[in-house]
Amino acid sequence: MQRRFILWIAAFLSLVAAVHAERINQEGRILGPAPVVTTPTLFNTPAADAIVSAMQIMPRDSSWNEDISRRPLLPNSDAIIAQITSDLSANRRTLRPFYEMNYVLVPDNQPRVTIPFFNYPDESDLDGGTFPNGSYPIPANLPIETWPRGTGNLTLLQWEQDVNNTGGDRHAIIVAPGAGAIWETWLTTLTATG
């Protein structure tokens, strides 16, 4: 019994130490405390930049975080690049930012909104457990695909409501850094009932 109690205390202390351990990114830079989102924060703001730069986006040992700048090239690297280039039309061969898919950062306590699934409800990842089926942490400032660059003079609210009946895929992305969760919706439209 005493040995089990000692093991339990040791496990508890290691958990506390892990929670309070320094956060270090793949480059060895100390990240400081995990970011806390207190209010829904749009992607294109200095506040969002500060939150995202303080996050460890992938696990430290993830291949997405590997510095490949000094890795040797494959012997057929030039052929691979030439093939990719020839497969693209001439006007698609320049690397450029993709401005259509934007996101909002939300706090862990963001109120949930029940979403009616009228298409493909069986394809939702929501399991009725931690995130009840159809319940999303949707803030009032949810950016929907192509806003703001591709929506002309429409305000965010007008684009959310699809006042011009533009339609399209209308994806929306919500990120809760504290919960380590991300949601994506499709055919997202703000209606009179929310």
N, C-alpha and C positions, 0 to 999 in steps of 0.2 A: 504494500500500500504506500509506504513512504517513498519507495523508488519511483512508483508511478506518479506521485505528487511532485517529486523533484523533476522528472521528465516533463511533466506538464508545465511547471514553472520555467524550465529551460526553453521549451517551445514558445511559451508566452513571451519571454524576454527577447527571443530571437525575432519574433513577429514585431514587437515594439521597436526593436532596433532597425528592422527592415523598413518600417513605416517612417522612421525618423532618419534613415540613412541619406547620405548625400545622393542626389540625382546627377548622374554623369552621362553625357551623351557619347556617341560613337567616336568623337574626336578627343575624348578625355576632358571636355569642358564641363565644369560643374554648373548645373542648370539652376540650382537654387530651389526654392519651394515650388511645388506644383502650382500652376495657375488656377485661380479661382474665378469663375465667371459669376458675377452677381446680377447681371442684367443681360437680356438678349443683345448680342453684339454682332453687327454686320461685318462681313468679310473685308470690306474695303475701307477700314478705318485704322488709325494708329492703335486704338485699343485692341482690335483683333490681331494686329501684327505682334503686339507685345505678348498676348496670350499664346499665339501659335509658336512664337520663337522660344517661349519658355517650356513648351511641351516636348516630350520625347515621342515622336510620331510613330515609330516602329520600335520593337525591342532593340536594345543596344547591339545584339549580335545578329540582327536581321541582315540579310544580303542587300536589302534596300538601303542600308546605312553604310555599306562597304565603300571605302575609297578605292576606286578602280583606276585612278589616274596613273598609277605606276605599274599596273599589271601589263604583262606582255600581250601584244596583239596576236590574234589567231593568224595563222599563215594565209588564210583566205579572206581576211578582213576587207581588203580592197574590193574583192569580188562580191562580197556580201553587200557592201555599201553601194557599189555600182548597180547591183540588182534591185535594191530598194529604191534607188534614185530613178532607175528606168521604169519601175512599176508605177511611179507617181506622175501625174500630169505636170507639165512645166510650171503651172501656177501654184502647185502644192509642195514645192521642193524647199521652201524656206521655213525654218523652225520659227514658230510664233506662239504667243500665249493664246490659250483658249478661254475666251471671256464669257462663254455662255453659262457654264455651271458654277454657280456661286453658292455660298453657304451662310448660315447664321450659327454663332456659338451661343448655347443656352446654359443657364445654371441648372444644377441638379434638381432644384425644386420648381422648375418651370411647370406651370399648370398644364395638364393633359387635355387634349381635345379628342373627342371620339370622331373617327373618320369612317364614313360609310364606304364600304368596298363594293362598288357596283361592277367592277371588272376584275377578274382573276383573284378573288378573295383567298383561294387556296394557295396562292403564291406569296402571301405575306409571311414574313419571318416572325411576326409577333405571336407569342405562344400562350397568352392568357396568364402567364406567371408574373414575372417581374414587370413586364410591360403588357397590361391587359390588351386583348385583341382589339385593334382599331384605335388604340389610345396613343397619341403622339404628343410630344412636348412642343407644340407649335406656337411661336410667338407672333405678335401682330406684325412684326417687321420681317416676315419670312420672304427671302428673295426667291423668285421663281425664274427658271431657266430663261436666259437672254436678257434679264434685267441687270443693270441699267443700260448697257451699251446698245442692245439691239431693240429697244422699245420706244425709240423716238422721244417725244416729250412727255410720255406717260409717267405719272408718279408711281411709286411702288404700290400704293393702294389700288390705283387704277389697273395696274398690270396684274395684281393679285385677283382682282375681280374680272379680268379679261373683258374690259368694257368695249373693246373693238371686235370682240369675237374672233380673235386671232387664232386661238386653238394651239395646236402643236403638242409636243410631248409634255411640256410644262413640268419638268422635274424640279424638285426642291430638296435641299440637303440641310439637315439639322445635325449639329455636333454638340455633344455634352461631354467636354473634356473630363470633368470630375467623375462622371459615371463610366467613362471609357466607352461611350456608345455613339453610334451614328445612325441616322435614319435617312432614307430617301423615299420620296413620294413621286407619283406619276400622275399626270392629268390634274395637277393641283390648281384648284380655283377657290377663291374665297366667295362663298355664297351668302345670301341674306341671313341664313341660319348659322353662319360660321363655317 
